[in-house]
Amino acid sequence: MATSNPYYVVLVEFTLKPNISKTDAKELLVRNAAISLENEPGCYRFDVVETFNREAHFILYEIYRDENAFSEHLKTKHYQQFDMASEQFFENKRIRLGGLVSGTPDTGKI
């Protein structure tokens, strides 16, 4: 779904499976974020947030140049590997898509 704002925002909430190491899950998320920022010119921001509640243990906050850059992200080998590996850690994944209303990505890639 296209937005009127040029920056495409992705929020992903992850809930851990019972008896899964939060440390290992965090490492997986952080590694995926770092590779995305390093290798994808259309990925402007990729933050990993550890929450203080049980509803979602982690939230990813991603900003892409546009919807096409996000679509390209989903096709990368590292994302596909991450997506498969994440199934062993997380019982729930909720994705929200939108456009940046205020602020800038602040990454130096623009």
Phi, psi and omega in degrees: 000121182284150177243163177282343179271139182290338181267129183260122185252136178235126173244129180233124178256129180243137173244127181292149169288155177300145176063025176258141180292119177294326179296315179294320179296318179298319179300317179298315181295315182295320179297316178298318179298314182297317180294321179298312180296321183288322191252352184244108181298335180274357177265109186266333181207143179206093182259145174248122182247128173265123185272166180260011179232174183267350182296319174215122184283330180220149174229132173262135177239110186238140174234129179242157178308316180194182182298324179297321178296322177292319177300320177295322177304316182295341181269350185290152179298317182295324177292316181298322176294317178299314183300318178293315181294327184294336180299331180281344184259326192241137178266343181214140176223121180243127184246134175234136182242145179193188177241145181291122183267324184218144179096180179224158180297332176052059182238347185084358180272348185272000000 
